[in-house]
Amino acid sequence: MSDNVLTSFSGNFDQYPFCVKLGQDEYKIGEGKPEFVVNFKKPVSMHSLITSTSLALGEAYMNGDLEIEGDLYHALNHFLG
């Protein structure tokens, strides 16, 4: 997933501020102090994210390809609520 696609997709969830890490790059989404950090250890396909965000993020988390720094339940509610 390219950086532009990632920030564009993440921008759909800018109600609460958070950070996205992808490799050495970090992107702030939303305004204010970030409430949590989504750390992608490996890229997730854009097709998977668009088709089923909850499934794509859940699988990435269970596979260890994605980590949440901060309140996991708040982050999940943010993306899935």
C-alpha distances in whole Angstrom, upper triangle without the diagonal:
4,7,8,7,6,10,11,10,12,15,16,17,19,23,23,21,19,16,13,12,10,12,14,13,14,14,17,17,20,24,26,25,22,23,21,18,15,14,10,12,9,6,6,6,6,10,11,10,12,15,16,14,17,17,13,14,17,16,13,16,19,17,17,13,14,17,18,21,24,25,23,25,24,21,21,23,21,18,21,24
4,6,5,6,9,10,11,12,14,16,18,19,23,23,21,19,16,13,12,10,11,13,11,13,13,16,16,19,22,25,25,22,24,21,18,16,15,12,14,12,9,10,10,9,13,14,13,15,17,19,17,20,20,16,17,20,19,17,19,22,20,20,16,16,19,20,22,25,26,25,27,26,22,23,25,22,20,23,26
4,6,5,6,8,10,10,12,15,16,16,20,20,18,16,13,10,10,8,10,11,9,10,9,12,13,16,19,21,21,19,21,19,16,14,13,12,14,13,10,12,12,11,15,16,14,16,19,20,17,20,21,17,17,21,21,17,19,23,21,20,16,16,18,19,20,22,24,23,25,24,20,22,24,21,19,22,25
4,5,5,6,9,10,11,13,15,15,19,20,18,17,14,12,13,12,14,15,12,12,10,13,13,16,18,21,22,20,22,20,18,16,16,15,17,16,13,14,13,11,15,16,14,15,19,20,18,21,22,19,18,22,22,20,22,25,24,23,19,18,20,21,22,24,26,25,27,25,21,23,24,21,19,22,25
4,6,5,6,8,10,11,14,15,18,19,18,17,15,12,13,12,15,16,14,14,12,14,13,16,19,22,23,20,22,20,18,15,16,14,16,15,11,11,10,8,11,13,11,11,15,16,14,18,19,15,16,19,20,17,20,23,22,21,18,17,19,20,22,24,25,24,25,24,20,21,22,19,17,20,22
4,5,5,6,8,10,12,13,16,17,15,13,11,9,10,9,12,14,11,11,9,11,11,14,17,20,20,17,18,16,14,11,12,10,13,12,9,9,10,8,12,12,10,11,15,15,13,16,17,14,13,17,17,15,17,20,19,18,15,14,16,16,18,20,21,20,22,20,17,17,19,16,14,17,20
4,5,5,6,9,10,10,14,15,13,11,10,8,10,10,14,15,11,10,7,9,8,11,14,17,17,15,17,16,13,12,13,13,16,15,13,13,13,11,15,16,13,14,17,18,15,18,19,16,15,19,20,18,19,22,22,21,18,16,17,17,18,20,21,20,22,20,17,18,19,16,14,18,20
4,6,5,7,10,10,14,15,14,14,13,12,14,14,17,18,15,14,11,12,10,12,15,18,19,17,19,18,16,15,16,15,19,18,15,14,14,11,14,15,12,12,16,16,14,17,19,17,16,20,21,19,21,24,24,23,20,18,20,19,21,22,23,22,23,21,18,19,20,16,15,18,20
4,5,6,8,10,13,14,14,13,13,11,14,14,17,19,16,15,12,13,10,12,16,19,20,17,18,17,15,13,15,14,17,16,13,12,11,8,11,12,8,9,12,13,10,14,15,13,13,16,18,16,18,21,21,21,18,16,18,17,19,21,21,20,20,19,15,16,17,14,11,14,16
4,5,6,7,11,11,10,9,9,8,11,12,16,17,14,12,9,9,7,9,13,15,16,13,14,13,12,10,12,12,16,16,13,12,13,11,14,14,10,11,15,14,11,13,16,14,12,16,18,16,16,20,20,20,17,14,15,14,16,17,18,17,18,16,12,14,14,11,10,13,15
4,5,5,9,10,10,10,11,11,14,15,19,19,16,14,10,9,6,7,11,14,16,13,15,15,14,13,16,16,20,19,17,16,16,14,16,17,13,13,17,17,14,16,19,17,16,19,21,19,20,24,24,23,21,18,19,17,19,19,20,19,20,17,14,16,16,12,11,15,16
4,6,8,11,11,12,13,13,16,17,21,22,19,17,14,13,9,10,13,16,18,15,16,16,16,14,17,17,21,21,18,16,16,13,15,15,12,11,15,14,12,14,17,16,15,18,20,19,20,23,24,24,21,19,20,18,20,20,20,19,19,17,14,15,14,11,10,12,13
4,6,7,9,9,11,12,15,17,21,22,19,16,13,12,8,8,12,14,15,13,13,13,13,12,15,16,20,20,18,16,17,15,17,16,13,13,16,15,11,13,16,15,14,17,19,18,18,21,23,22,20,17,17,15,17,17,16,16,15,13,11,11,11,7,7,10,11
4,5,6,8,10,12,15,18,21,22,18,15,12,10,6,5,8,10,12,10,11,12,13,13,16,18,21,22,20,19,20,18,20,20,16,16,19,18,15,17,20,19,17,20,22,21,21,24,25,24,22,19,19,16,17,17,17,17,17,14,12,14,13,9,10,13,13
4,7,9,13,14,18,21,24,25,22,18,15,12,9,7,8,10,12,11,11,13,14,15,19,20,24,25,23,22,23,21,23,22,18,18,21,20,17,17,21,21,18,21,24,23,22,25,27,26,24,21,20,18,18,17,16,17,16,12,12,13,12,8,10,13,12
4,7,10,13,16,19,23,23,20,17,14,11,8,6,7,8,9,8,7,9,12,13,17,19,22,24,22,22,23,22,24,23,19,20,23,21,17,18,21,21,18,20,23,22,20,24,26,24,23,19,18,15,15,13,13,14,14,10,10,12,11,8,10,13,12
4,7,10,14,17,20,20,17,13,11,7,5,4,5,6,6,5,6,8,9,11,15,17,20,22,21,21,23,21,24,23,19,21,24,22,18,19,22,21,18,21,23,21,20,24,25,23,22,18,17,14,13,12,13,15,15,12,11,14,13,10,12,15,15
4,7,10,13,16,16,14,10,8,6,5,7,9,9,8,4,5,5,6,8,11,13,17,19,18,18,20,19,22,21,18,20,22,21,17,17,20,19,16,18,20,18,17,21,22,20,18,15,13,11,10,10,11,12,14,11,9,12,13,10,11,15,16
4,7,10,13,13,10,7,5,4,6,9,11,11,9,6,8,7,5,6,8,11,14,16,15,16,19,18,21,20,17,20,22,21,17,18,20,18,15,18,20,17,16,20,21,18,16,13,12,10,9,11,13,14,16,14,11,14,16,13,13,17,18
4,7,10,11,8,6,5,6,7,11,14,14,13,10,11,9,6,5,6,7,11,12,12,13,15,15,18,17,15,17,20,19,15,17,18,16,13,16,17,14,14,18,18,16,13,10,10,10,10,12,14,14,17,15,12,14,16,14,13,16,19
4,6,7,6,4,6,9,11,14,17,17,15,12,14,11,7,6,5,6,8,10,10,12,15,16,19,18,16,19,22,21,17,19,20,17,14,17,18,14,14,18,17,14,12,10,10,10,10,13,16,16,19,18,14,16,19,17,16,19,22
4,6,5,6,8,12,13,17,20,20,19,16,17,14,11,9,6,5,7,8,8,10,13,14,18,17,15,18,21,20,17,19,19,16,14,17,17,13,14,17,16,14,11,10,11,12,13,17,19,18,21,20,17,18,21,19,18,21,24
4,6,8,11,14,17,20,23,23,21,18,20,17,13,11,8,7,7,8,9,13,15,17,20,20,18,22,24,23,21,22,22,19,17,19,19,15,16,19,17,14,11,11,12,14,15,18,21,20,24,23,20,21,24,23,21,24,27
4,7,10,14,16,20,22,22,20,18,20,17,14,13,10,10,10,12,13,16,19,20,23,23,21,24,27,26,23,25,25,22,20,23,22,18,19,22,20,17,15,14,15,16,16,19,22,22,25,24,21,23,26,24,23,26,29
4,7,10,13,17,18,19,18,16,18,16,12,12,10,10,11,13,12,15,18,18,22,22,20,22,25,25,22,23,24,21,19,22,22,19,19,22,21,19,16,15,15,16,15,18,21,21,24,23,20,22,24,22,21,24,27
4,7,10,13,15,15,14,12,14,12,9,10,9,10,12,14,14,16,18,18,22,21,19,21,25,24,20,22,23,20,18,21,22,18,18,22,21,19,16,14,14,14,13,16,18,19,22,20,17,20,22,19,18,22,24
4,6,10,12,13,13,10,13,12,10,10,10,12,14,16,15,16,18,17,21,21,18,20,23,22,19,21,23,20,18,21,22,19,19,23,23,20,18,15,15,14,14,16,18,19,21,19,16,18,20,17,17,20,22
4,7,8,9,9,7,10,10,9,10,12,14,17,18,17,18,20,19,22,22,19,21,24,23,19,21,23,21,18,22,23,20,20,24,24,22,20,17,16,14,14,15,17,18,20,17,14,17,18,15,16,19,20
4,7,9,10,8,10,10,10,11,13,15,18,19,18,18,19,18,21,20,17,18,22,21,17,19,21,19,17,20,22,20,20,24,24,22,20,17,17,15,15,15,17,17,18,15,13,16,16,12,13,17,17
4,7,9,8,10,12,12,13,16,18,22,23,21,21,22,20,23,23,19,20,23,22,19,20,23,22,20,22,25,23,22,26,27,25,23,20,19,17,17,16,17,18,19,15,14,16,16,12,14,17,17
4,7,8,11,13,14,16,19,21,24,26,24,25,26,24,27,27,23,24,27,26,22,24,27,25,23,26,28,26,25,29,30,28,26,23,22,19,18,17,18,20,20,17,16,19,18,15,17,20,20
4,6,9,12,13,16,19,22,25,27,26,26,28,26,29,29,25,26,29,28,24,25,28,27,24,26,29,27,26,29,30,28,27,23,21,18,17,16,17,19,20,16,16,19,19,16,18,21,21
4,6,9,11,14,17,20,23,25,25,25,28,26,30,29,25,27,30,28,24,24,27,26,23,25,28,25,24,27,28,26,25,21,19,16,14,13,14,17,18,15,14,18,18,15,18,21,21
4,6,7,10,13,16,19,22,21,22,24,23,26,25,22,24,26,25,21,21,24,22,19,21,24,21,20,23,25,22,21,17,15,12,11,10,11,14,15,12,11,15,15,13,15,18,18
4,7,10,13,17,19,22,22,22,24,24,26,25,21,23,26,23,20,19,22,21,18,19,22,20,18,22,23,21,20,17,14,11,9,7,8,11,12,9,8,12,12,10,13,16,16
4,7,10,13,16,18,19,19,22,21,24,22,19,22,24,21,18,17,20,19,15,17,19,17,15,18,20,17,17,13,10,7,6,5,7,8,10,8,7,10,12,10,12,15,16
4,6,10,12,15,15,16,19,19,22,20,18,20,23,21,17,17,19,17,14,15,17,15,13,17,18,15,14,10,8,6,5,7,9,10,12,11,8,12,14,12,13,16,17
4,6,10,12,12,12,15,16,19,17,14,17,19,17,14,14,16,13,10,12,14,11,10,14,14,12,11,7,6,5,7,9,11,10,13,12,8,10,13,12,11,14,16
4,6,9,10,11,15,16,19,17,15,19,21,19,16,16,17,14,11,13,14,11,10,13,13,10,8,6,5,6,7,11,13,12,15,15,12,14,17,15,14,17,20
4,5,6,8,12,13,16,14,13,17,18,17,14,15,15,12,10,12,12,8,9,12,11,9,6,5,7,9,11,14,16,14,17,17,14,15,18,17,15,17,21
4,7,9,13,15,18,16,16,19,21,19,17,17,17,14,12,14,13,9,10,12,10,7,5,6,7,11,13,16,18,16,20,20,17,18,21,20,18,21,24
4,7,10,13,15,14,14,17,18,18,16,17,16,12,12,14,12,8,10,12,10,9,5,7,10,13,16,19,21,19,22,22,19,19,22,21,19,21,24
4,6,9,12,11,11,14,16,15,14,15,15,11,11,13,12,9,12,14,12,11,8,9,12,15,17,20,22,19,22,22,18,18,21,20,17,19,23
4,6,9,7,7,11,12,12,10,12,11,7,8,11,10,7,11,13,11,12,8,9,13,15,18,20,21,19,20,21,17,16,19,18,15,17,20
4,5,5,6,9,10,11,10,13,12,8,10,13,12,10,14,16,14,15,12,13,16,18,21,24,24,22,23,23,20,19,21,20,16,18,21
4,5,5,6,8,10,9,13,12,9,11,14,14,13,16,18,17,18,15,15,18,19,22,24,25,22,23,23,19,18,20,19,15,17,20
4,5,5,6,8,9,13,12,9,12,15,14,14,17,19,18,19,16,17,20,21,25,27,27,24,25,25,21,20,21,20,16,17,21
4,6,5,6,7,9,8,6,9,11,10,10,14,15,15,16,14,14,17,19,22,24,24,21,22,22,19,17,19,18,14,15,18
4,6,6,4,8,8,6,7,10,11,11,13,15,15,17,14,13,16,17,20,22,21,19,19,19,16,14,16,15,11,12,15
4,6,6,10,10,9,11,14,14,14,17,19,19,20,18,17,20,20,23,24,24,21,21,21,18,16,17,16,12,13,16
4,6,9,9,8,11,13,13,14,17,18,19,21,18,18,21,21,25,26,25,22,22,22,19,17,18,18,14,13,17
4,6,5,6,9,10,11,12,14,15,16,18,17,16,18,19,22,23,22,19,19,19,16,14,15,15,11,10,14
4,6,5,6,8,10,11,12,14,15,16,15,13,15,15,19,20,19,16,16,16,13,11,12,12,8,8,11
4,6,5,6,8,10,10,12,14,15,14,13,14,14,18,18,17,14,13,14,12,9,10,11,8,6,10
4,6,5,6,8,10,10,12,14,13,13,15,16,19,21,19,16,16,17,15,12,14,15,11,10,14
4,6,5,6,9,10,11,12,11,10,13,14,18,20,19,16,17,18,15,12,15,15,11,11,15
4,6,5,6,9,10,11,9,8,10,11,14,16,15,12,13,14,11,9,12,12,9,10,14
4,5,5,6,9,10,10,9,10,11,15,16,15,12,13,14,12,9,13,14,11,10,14
4,5,5,6,9,8,9,11,13,17,19,18,15,16,18,15,13,16,17,14,14,18
4,6,5,6,5,5,9,11,15,17,17,14,16,17,14,13,17,17,14,15,18
4,5,5,6,5,6,8,12,14,14,11,13,15,12,11,15,15,13,14,17
4,5,8,8,9,12,15,17,16,13,15,17,15,13,17,18,16,16,19
4,5,8,10,13,16,19,19,16,18,20,18,16,20,21,18,19,22
4,5,7,10,13,16,17,14,17,19,16,16,19,20,18,19,22
4,7,10,13,16,18,15,18,19,16,16,19,19,17,18,22
4,7,10,13,14,12,15,16,12,12,16,16,14,16,19
4,6,10,11,9,13,14,11,12,15,15,14,16,19
4,6,8,6,10,10,8,9,12,12,12,14,16
4,7,7,11,11,9,12,14,14,15,17,19
4,6,9,8,8,11,13,13,14,16,17
4,6,5,6,9,10,11,13,14,15
4,5,5,6,9,10,11,12,13
4,5,5,6,8,10,10,10
4,5,5,6,9,10,9
4,5,5,6,9,9
4,5,5,6,7
4,6,5,5
4,6,6
4,6
4
